[in-house]
Amino acid sequence: MALHKSMPANFKTYGHKSVSIKDHPVRSGDSSRRFEVRAGDCSWTEGWNDCENDRERHELKSSTFSDGEYWFNWSLYLPENFPVIFPV
């Protein structure tokens, strides 16, 4: 399945990376996908603007689905020193 960035504008290179087990935590296998969102990581399209609506994100999407059933699973790693910024 081919994955592509879903943000049409302002996508940062650090926003999504495929990383190896030697440099980053991996739950299963030898690589993982790393997402990072920083202040100002917003995008816009005609009719919607993350930046004007206090939204920040990095996402991937796929356009290769066909008919049928799909199952996905993932794990989320948050280090012990992950800052909690309530109420986010």
C-alpha positions as CSV (number, residue, x, y, z in Angstrom):
1,M,0.0,0.0,0.0
2,A,1.5,3.3,-1.0
3,L,1.1,6.1,1.5
4,H,1.3,9.8,0.7
5,K,1.3,13.0,2.7
6,S,-2.3,14.3,3.2
7,M,-1.4,17.9,3.9
8,P,-1.4,19.8,0.6
9,A,0.7,22.6,1.8
10,N,3.4,23.3,4.5
11,F,4.3,19.6,5.0
12,K,7.6,19.4,7.0
13,T,10.3,16.8,6.3
14,Y,10.4,15.9,10.0
15,G,6.6,15.4,10.0
16,H,6.8,11.8,9.0
17,K,9.7,9.4,8.6
18,S,10.3,5.7,8.4
19,V,12.9,5.0,11.1
20,S,15.0,2.0,11.9
21,I,15.2,0.1,15.2
22,K,18.8,1.2,15.8
23,D,17.7,4.9,16.2
24,H,14.1,4.7,17.4
25,P,11.7,2.5,19.4
26,V,10.1,-0.3,17.4
27,R,7.5,-2.6,18.8
28,S,7.6,-5.3,16.1
29,G,9.9,-5.7,13.1
30,D,12.9,-3.6,12.4
31,S,11.4,-0.2,11.5
32,S,8.6,2.1,12.5
33,R,6.8,5.3,11.3
34,R,7.7,8.4,13.2
35,F,5.3,11.4,13.3
36,E,6.2,14.7,14.8
37,V,4.1,17.8,15.1
38,R,5.5,21.2,16.1
39,A,3.9,24.5,16.6
40,G,2.9,26.0,13.2
41,D,2.6,22.6,11.4
42,C,-0.7,23.5,9.8
43,S,-2.0,23.3,6.2
44,W,-4.8,24.7,4.1
45,T,-7.1,23.9,1.2
46,E,-9.9,25.7,-0.5
47,G,-12.5,26.0,2.2
48,W,-10.4,25.0,5.2
49,N,-7.4,26.4,6.9
50,D,-5.8,24.6,9.9
51,C,-3.6,27.6,10.7
52,E,-6.7,29.9,11.2
53,N,-8.5,27.2,13.3
54,D,-5.8,26.4,15.8
55,R,-5.0,23.0,14.2
56,E,-1.6,21.4,13.8
57,R,-1.0,17.9,12.2
58,H,0.9,15.5,10.0
59,E,-1.0,12.7,8.3
60,L,-0.6,10.0,5.6
61,K,-3.3,8.8,3.3
62,S,-3.6,6.0,0.7
63,S,-5.5,6.0,-2.5
64,T,-4.9,2.4,-3.4
65,F,-7.8,0.8,-1.6
66,S,-10.1,-1.4,-3.5
67,D,-13.3,-3.2,-2.5
68,G,-12.9,-5.5,0.5
69,E,-12.2,-5.6,4.2
70,Y,-9.1,-4.0,5.7
71,W,-7.7,-4.2,9.2
72,F,-5.1,-1.9,10.7
73,N,-3.4,-1.8,14.0
74,W,-0.8,0.4,15.5
75,S,1.1,1.2,18.7
76,L,1.8,4.6,20.1
77,Y,5.0,5.3,21.9
78,L,5.2,8.2,24.3
79,P,8.5,8.5,26.3
80,E,8.3,9.0,30.1
81,N,9.2,12.7,29.7
82,F,6.4,13.4,27.2
83,P,4.9,16.8,28.0
84,V,1.2,16.7,28.9
85,I,-0.4,19.8,27.6
86,F,-3.9,19.5,29.0
87,P,-6.6,19.6,27.6
88,V,-5.1,18.5,24.3
